[in-house]
Amino acid sequence: MEDLHTEIHRITNCPYTPSLKKLHDILQNVDTGLLQLWARGNPCQIDAIAVIVLEALELWPFTLDVLKIMASIPSFRNAAVQQKPMLLETLFTNATDSKSGFEKYTAVCVALLSTPLECATPSEVPVFLLKCLEKAVQSLSPETIRPVYLLLSGVESSYLDILPFDILSSLQSQMIEVLTQIDSDDHLASLLCLAVLAKFASRPGIMEQSQPNVQSFPKDENGPESADRFLPARKFFSSKKAPKTLDLVVLKVITACSQSCQLGTDEIVESLKLSREIVDAFDKKEICFWQAGNVGKTKKLYAKILRPGIEAKVQCEALNFLVALSAGDLLLPEVIPSLKSYLLTSKADVLSTNAIEQCIVLLEDVSICELLDSLLALACAKLHPCRESLTKIDHALRLITIFMERIPTSSKLLKTVLQFISSKVVSDMLRQYAFQAQGPLRSGFVHCHSTIDVCPLLYREAQVRLHHSLVLMFLESALYASECGCHFDASMMTLLLGKTYLQSPAQPASTECTQRRPTNLIKPRVSLFEAVSTPRVDSVSLNWRDGLIRELSRDVDCRYEGVIRIIGEICRDLELRCNETELPLREEQSRSRDLQARMESSERNKAELEFQAQNHQSALNALEIERDRLANQIEATERRLKELGTSLDNIHQEFDHAKIEAERAAQAAIESARQQDLAYLATMTRKDEILEEQCLKLATAENHVKNLEHELDRVRGLEANKAERLNDSEAHIETLNSAISASECLVKDLQNELVQTKGRDASNTAKISNNETLIQELNSTIGAVNEASDQNRSLISTLKDQIREAEIERSEMQSQHQTFVSAKDAEIERLNESNRSSNDKWQSELEAARSRAAAANEQSAATIAGLHNKVRKLRKEREERAREFAKAQELSGRLMSLMGTNKHQTSSHGAQSRTPGHSERDLPSSDANSSDLPAAKSYTPSASSRAPKRIKRHLDSRTPTTCATKSLNPMTTSKEYRRSTMRVGRVPLADLGSMQGPGSLTPQNPRHQEHHTPKTEGAGEVPTQNDQAHHRFDSDAESFGGGDIFTSTDQQQLSAFHCKLPRHDYDETTTEF
């Protein structure tokens, strides 16, 4: 941006039309937003740069690219069209008529017509639009459809009604085909097609449209009416297809805002702008209906727009799309922080007015107070004039305008502003602001465009507007507060009113920016070559002297302009030669910069390699520490395994001991049970006889016995799978059988014994079950110990394998690191050696280049010295020519005075005659009017001139010759004054201009020249105007190549001048030659 400002300042201050090559190279890398930002801060340079670009169009072909890029600034485009009204017609004619120049001029024409014109639209626009449509129909792509969209955005849409129907129909069908392709991956092509269809659909129907007042094409006889021309486009925005179209647009926006989007930033911004324009073409009811049925897509859209890491420009355009998609409804609160962060920054240029209004409405009271505080602080601050300060002021003015529009309609905003004004801190700041001196506003800035990057007058006007708008907003808020019943400090309001009174009258600017060039430039005078060859002579007054003076003045002006033009061409040629001469130096400098960059990159690579080596070393140290830690862990694991083995052996021993003890206890229990069984069997056998004897007595107990048998059978079925319980059951059955055979008297004893036996059996069964449970627990413990030992063995083996792998990997990494370090050391040494050698080489080459540059500078200095010598020769020669012209003027004056005397003698025969001495006495003295003396004497015949032989008449002061001489003197004086004031601004040739003035054409010492005037016998005719023009053409055609520049020497010209003068004899009878 600084290079652009410096180059434009150089171009606008150059006295001739300079080369725009550097500006062309700068504009290739400048963003359109930065260019418009420069134009907003420097409007005074727009007219000057427009004039220079238009003049350079005839000199360099690359100026067309400069015009195309600068046409994105509307003020530049309007200035260019105002300076050259036929510019658009010429470009359109070149684009439509030439066979190969359409692509060359299309971009320039589209850039000039992308925004509405302030002047009348050229007549060639329909033809150009038709050709663009034909190109788009032949191959539909973003490159061919974008010019159509830009033209439809800039020119009137009524041109669509006069285009041929077949071209419009084929274009719409191809666009619909592109939109209906499911696998179409061209993001911009789809949105451009939809945007063009939206332009088509915005045309009114046949009942609404009026007859267009533009040039029309021949209508198609078979074509339908105007209402049917855009029917395919209207279908996409109808209520039937509107949801699908909105789905497509929203999906395109979600794709553009996603992190995986492959498009560039400019393409994403362009797609978001197209999407917003497409949404604006829908009815609000359709948008609300789509929002009600697509809540999930809306949430996803919000998530994509508010994702972290998104660029600010893309997010601002996406927020504008959200505002357009909301159709007047309020946005979600999650959007407000993002909008608030862009309000007073340069990104606020992208935000629309509706987005800022919604942000202000949704802001909290604290945020609104902070915003108002920042506006007041900006107004109180004394900022240096710069582009950033001007941008802040512009955004502050925009916010104040929105505040003033929303305060009457929003009670919340009005209440917040009133609370802000009522606070003590703000009241003190308002008092300070009201008492603030108006120094910067009254005195202005003395800076110029070379020190700041904005126009100082524009910055001052922006400050005045900011102060006035801020005070007006506070006063309106106080007015609304008084209507609501609130009261404020009257003194503060009085101060604000006084400040408003001081600022409100628009004081006329006494100074104008030095960079502003007037648009109504004065047309140059018609040169002598363009005028008639013979001067116009008034038949009544016979003022041929005035005509001669005008022709001589015009001749001098033409010569002066020719010299200026030639010097401008010489300067341009010298500029190009300097660029060509400095080209090797710039190449060497670029090579040096490249080598320096390569050296710096090598040093960075070296530092990175050293850092990587340090990282590898630290990684190796970390691996060694990890290895030691693993070794310690393995040792601890081995110790733990040994302890576990010892405890396992102890558990095995305890288990074996417990098993043996359990077996012994079981054998003892079994033996004791067997012994008891044997004892019971002996007792039962002994008592069988007793039982048999008591059978009758036990008849009553048979039923009971049967029940016991059934109980024994059930117990047998339950204890069939257990051998120990079966033996106990058999013993119990035998006991019961013995009890059955007992006598009736012993039944109770047997029952008691049976109860005791059951108790013992239960205790034995419990012991056996406890032993079985203990055995099962021991088995499970053994299994768990075995599993733990297996896991420990597998863990030990795995750890050993990891240790082996870590050692292998460590050895490999050590070997790789050593190899890598050695290779990188060798490479670094090689790079250092090559860098040293290349540095030595380039230093030698730089020394050679410096010597060549010094030689070139010396040569250019010698050339410039030669040019100065030629200019000095030119000045000397022009002085000599001035002296020659003065002599010729003196001769012509004498001849004319003599002719005037003769005519007077023939017209008045009774006139009185005087002597030459008496004539000289009648002339005014030098003290009376010294300014008229040289001219009078130059036209008065001297004593040395040839007089008539018959009679010598005295010149009367009232003769026509004397009157003409006196009348010529004030004209000569006025001409000198006009000459002195004509070329005040031309500094380089001021001394030449002074030499060419009328004062230099008259002799400085008239008396001395009067005595040395040549005789009339040797005098001849004065060279005519054609001879002078022919000699001027010869002098202008010469170059600076060698010898004299314009004419020959004064001796040759003087001899040729005397040779051309014919000799005449004086006839005394007729008083004529």
Residue, then its C-alpha position, 0 to 999 in steps of 0.5 A: m500500500e505504501d508503494l502504491h501511494t508513493e508511485i501515484h504521488r510521483i506520477t501526479n506530480c510529474p510535469y510530463t506523462p511518465s511511464l506507468k510500468k511500475l504502477h502496472d506491476i504494483l497493481q497486479n499485487v494489490d487487492t481491490g479492497l485496498l485500492q478502494l480504501w486508497a481511493r476513499g482516502n485520496p479523492c483529490q488524486i483521482d482526476a489527476i491519475a485519470v488524466i494521466v492514464l488516458e494520456a498513457l493509453e496512446l503511448w503504452p499497451f499495458t496501460l489497458d490493464v491499468l485502466k481495467i484495475m483502476a476501473s473498480i473505483p467508481s470515482f476514477r471511472n466517472a472521472a475518466v468518462q468525464q475527461k474522455p466521453m468517447l472512451l466507452e464507445t471506442l472500447f465497445t467498438n474495438a471489442t465488437d468489431s475486431k476479431s481477435g480483440f474481444e477478449k482483450y477489451t471485454a475485461v476493460c468494458v465489463a470493469l467500466l460497466s460493473t456499476p451504474l454509470e452517472c452519464a448516459t449509457p453508450s449505444e453500443v452496450p446492447v451489441f456488446l451484451l449480445k456478444c457476451l451472451e453468445k459467448a456464454v451460450q457457446s461455452l458455459s463456464p464461470e469465465t463466460i457467465r461472470p461478464v454477463y452477471l456484471l453487465l446485468s448488475g451495472v446496466e439497466s435490466s430493460y436491455l433484457d427485453i430487447l435481446p433475441f429470444d433464441i439466445l435467452s432461451s438457450l442460455q436459460s436452458q444451459m443454466i438449468e442443465v448446469l443446476t440440475q446436474i447432481d454431480s456438478d462440483d463447480h461451486l461458482a458456476s452454479l451460484l453465477c447461474l442462479a444469480v443471472l436467473a435471479k436477474f432474469a426473474s426480477r424483470p416485471g411481467i407484461m402487464e407491469q413493464s413499460q416500453p424501454n427507451v433504448q436501442s432495440f434489435p429486430k424482434d423475432e416473428n416466432g418469439p413469444e411475448s415478453a412475459d414468457r421470455f423469462l418463464p424458466a427463470r421464474k420457475f426457480f423462484s416460484s413457491k413450488k421450487a423455492p425450497k429446493t433452490l434455498d436448499l441448494v444455496v444454503l448447502k453451497v454456503i455451508t460448503a464454503c464456510s467449512q474447513s475442508c473447502q478447497l476454494g480461495t478466500d476471494e472465491i469464497v467471498e464472491s460465492l457468499k455475495l452471490s448467495r446473499e443476492i439470490v436470497d434477496a430475490f425470494d419472497k419473505k414468506e417463502i424464506c420463513f416457510w423454508q426456515a420453519g421446515n429446516v431448523g437442522k440446516t439452519k443450526k448447522l449453518y450457524a455452527k459453520i459460520l461461528r466455527p473457530g479459525i474462520e477468516a474475518k472477511v469470510q465470516c463477515e460475508a457469511l453474517n450478511f447472508l444470515v441477516a438476509l436469510s433471517a428475512g427481518d427476524l432477529l438472529l441468534p444471540e451466539v452471533i452477537p460477539s462475532l458482529k461486535s468484534y468487527l464494528l469499529t475495525s476495517k472489517a466493518d466495510v464488508l458488514s451490511t447496514n442491516a447486520i449492524e442494526q441487528c447487532i445494535v438491537l441485540l446488544e446488551d446495555v453494557s456493550i452499548c455503553e462501551l460502544l458509545d464510550s468508544l465513539l466519544a473517546l474517538a471524537c475527543a482524541k487528537l489522532h494523526p491523519c492516517r488511513e487507519s484513523l480515517t477508517k475509524i471515523d468513517h465507521a463511527l459515522r456509520l454507527i452514529t447514523i444507525f443509532m440516530e435511526r434506531i433511537p426513536t423506534s427502540s425504547k431499550l436503546l433510548k433508555t441505554v443512551l439516556q443512562f449513558i448520558s446521565s452517568k457522571v463520568v460521561s457528563d465530565m467527558l461531555r463537558q471536556y468535549a464541549f470545552q475542547a478547543q477547535g484548533p485542528l478544525r480551525s487551523g487545518f493541517v499543513h501536511c502534504h501528500s508526501t508525508i501522510d497517506v490520506c488527503p488532509l482536507l478530507y480528514r479534516e472534513a471527516q472530523v468535522r462530520l464526526h463531531h457534528s453527528l455526535v453532538l446531534m445524536f446527544l441532543e436528539s437523545a436529550l430531546y427524546a428524554s425530555e419528552c419521556g419526562c427525564h431532565f439533564d444538566a442545562s449547562m451541558m446542553t447549552l455547551l453542546l448547542g454552542k458547539t453545534y452552532l460553531q460547527s454547523p455553518a459550512q465554512p468555505a474552504s480557503t485552501e484547496c488540495t494541491q493534488r486536485r486537478p480541475t476537470n474543466l481544463i482550458k483548451p490550448r490555443v490554436s497553433l500557427f500551423e493550424a491557423v490560416s496562413t494569412p493573418r485576418v486584417d480588419s478593413v475598417s481599422l487596418n490593425w495589421r500590427d495587432g495581427l502581426i503581434r498575435e501571429l508572432s505571439r502564437d508562433v512563440d507559444c507554439r515553439y514553447e509548447g513544442v520545446i516542452r513536448i520534446i523535453g517531455e519525450i526526452c524525459r520519457d526516453l531518459e526514464l526508459r533508458c535509465n530503467e534499461t541501464e539499471l536493469p542489470l543492477r536491479e538483477e544483481q540486487s535481486r540475485s544478491r537478495d536471493l542469495q541472502a535469502r538462501m543464506e538465511s534459509s540455510e542458516r535457518n535449516k542449520a538451526e533447525l537441524e541443530f534443534q532436531a539433533q538436540n531433540h534426538q539427543s534429548a529423545l535418546n536421553a529420555l529412552e535411556i532413562e526409560r530403559d533404566r526405569l524398565a530395568n528397575q521395574i523388571e528387577a522389582t517384578e523379578r523380586r515380586l515373582k520370587e516373593l510370589g513363588t515363595s508364598l506359592d510354595n508356602i500355600h502349596q505346603e499349607f494346602d497339602h498339610a490341610k488336605i492330609e489333615a482333612e483326609r485324616a479327619a474324613q478317615a477318622a469320621i468314616e471309621s468312627a461311623r463304621q464302628q458306630d454302625l457295627a455297634y448299632l448292628a450288634t445291638m440290633t442283632r442282639k435285640d432282634e429276638i426282643l423285637e420279634e417277641q414284641c411284634l404284637k406290641l408293635a402292631t400299632a407302630e406299623n403305620h408309623v414304620k411305614n411312614l418312616e419307610h416312605e421317609l427313608d425311601r425319599v431320603r435314599g432318592l435324595e442321597a443317591n448321588k452321594a456315597e457318603r450320605l448313602n452310607d449314612s442313610e443305610a446306617h440310619i435305615e438299619t438303626l430304624n430297622s433295629a428300632i422297629s424290632a425293639s420292644e414297645c417299652l424301648v421305643k422311646d429310648l430308641q427314638n431318643e437314640l434316633v434323635q441323637t443319631k440324627g444329630r451326630d449324622a447332621s454334625n458329621t454331614a456338616k463336617i463333610s460339607n465343610n471339608e468339601t467347601l475347604i477343598q473347593e476353596l483350596n482348589s480355587t486358590i490353587g487355580a488362581v495362584n496358577e493363573a497368576s503365576d502364568q500371567n507373571r510368566s507371560l508378563i516377564s516374557t513380554l517385558k524381556d521382549q520389550i527390553r530386547e526390542a528397546e535395546i535393539e531400537r536404541s542401538e538402531m537409533q544411535s546408529q541412525h543418529q550418528t549417521f544422520v549427524s555425520a551426514k548433516d555435518a557433512e552437508i552443512e560443511r558442504l553448504n558452508e563451503s558452497n555458500r562461501s564460494s558462492n558468496d565470494k563469487w557473487q561479491s566479485e560479481l557485485e563488485a563488477a556490477r558496481s563498477r559497471a553501474a559506476a561506469a554507466n553512471e559516469q556515461s549518463a553523467a557525461t550524456i547529461a553534461g552533453l545535453h546541458n552543453k547543447v541546451r546552452k548552445l540552444r540558448k546562445e543561438r536563440e539569443e542570436r536569433a533574437r538579435e537578428f529578429a530585432k534587426a529585422q524588426e527594426l528594418s521593417g519598422r523603418l520601411m513601414s514608417l517610410m511607407g506611412t510618410n509617403k502615403h501621408q505626403t500623397s494624401s495631404h499636399g499642404a502639410q507642413s514639413r519639419t527638420p529631423g532635429h525638430s522631429e526628435r525634439d517633438l518626441p517624448s523624453s525618456d523621463a516622461n515615458s521611458s517604457d515607450l522610448p525603445a519601441a518608438k525609436s525602433y520605428t523612427p528612421s535614424a540619421s544614417s538611413r537613406a533619405p529621399k534626394r529631392i526633398k527631406r520632410h520633417l516628421d510631424s508628431r501627428t503623422p500616421t507613422t508617429c501615431a502608429t508608433k505611439s499606439l504600438n508602444p503600449m501594446t508592446t508593454s501589455k504584451e510583455y506583461r502578458r508574456s511574463t504572466m503566461r508561463v508562471g508554472r513552467v519552471p524548467l524553461a523559465d529562462l528560455g521563456s524569458m528569452q522568447g518574450p517581446g522585451s528580448l526582441t527589441p534592442q536594449n540600447p536604442r541609441h547605439q543601435e540607431h547609429h549602427t543600423p545598416k543602410t537601406e540600400g542593403a536592406g531587403e524583404v523581411p522573411t515571410q511566415n512560410d519561411q519562418a514556419h519552414h525553418r521551424f519545422d527543420s529545427d524541430a525535426e533535429s535530434f540530440g544525436g550530435g552537432d547543433i540541435f535546432t538551427s545552424t550558426d548565426q553567421q550562416q543565417l545572417s549571410a543567407f538573410h542578406c542574400k535573400l533581400p532584393r535591392h530596390d531603387y527609390d523613385e523620387t517622382t512617386t516617393e516610392f521604391 
